[in-house]
């Protein structure tokens, strides 16, 4: 059973990067500092715990 194409999107799900930027109203970069972010982890231990959980989850899904 096939799904009829969406009349707005059609059958092609591809959306260009430029179009996504336009839709989300993302402002242009003014400097490389615009790309920097604060560290999402409070400590190296928290980061290590995140990685352990990530790897455990991946291993469990392939078993």
N, C-alpha and C positions, 0 to 999 in steps of 0.2 A: 504494500500500500504506500503510495507516495503522497507527500504533503504538497498542496498547491503553493505556488510561489506567493510570497508576501507582496501585495500590490505596491507597497511603498519601497521595499528593499529589492524586490525582484528575486532572481535565483542566485545572484552572486553576492556572497557575504563579504567580499573584499572591500575594505574602506581604507583609503590612502591615509598616510600619516598626516598630511596637510589637512585633510578633511576632519580627522579626529581632533587635531589641535583647534581647528575652527569651531567645531561643535562644543568643545569643552571650554572655549574662550581662554586658552592658555596664553599668557602674555609672553612676548619674545624675551629671550635671554639678553641681558645687558652686560653681564660679565660672567666669568667662570665661577665667581663666588655664588651666583644664583643656583649652582648645581650642588653646593655643599649642604650637608644635613648633619644634624646632631646625631651622635651615636645612639641607635635605638636600644642598646643594652647598657644597663647601669654598671656592669662589671664584666671582667673576663670570664668569671665563673658563670654568670648568667648566659653569656654567649656560648660557652662550652656546653651548658645544660641544653640550650636550644639545639645545638648541633647534634648532641647525643639523641635527643628526642626525634629530630628529623631523620637521622640515619636509622634509628630503631623502627620508625614508622615505614620507611622505605624498605627495609629488610623484611618486615612483617608482610608487606603487600606483595612481595615477590615470592614468598614461601608458599 
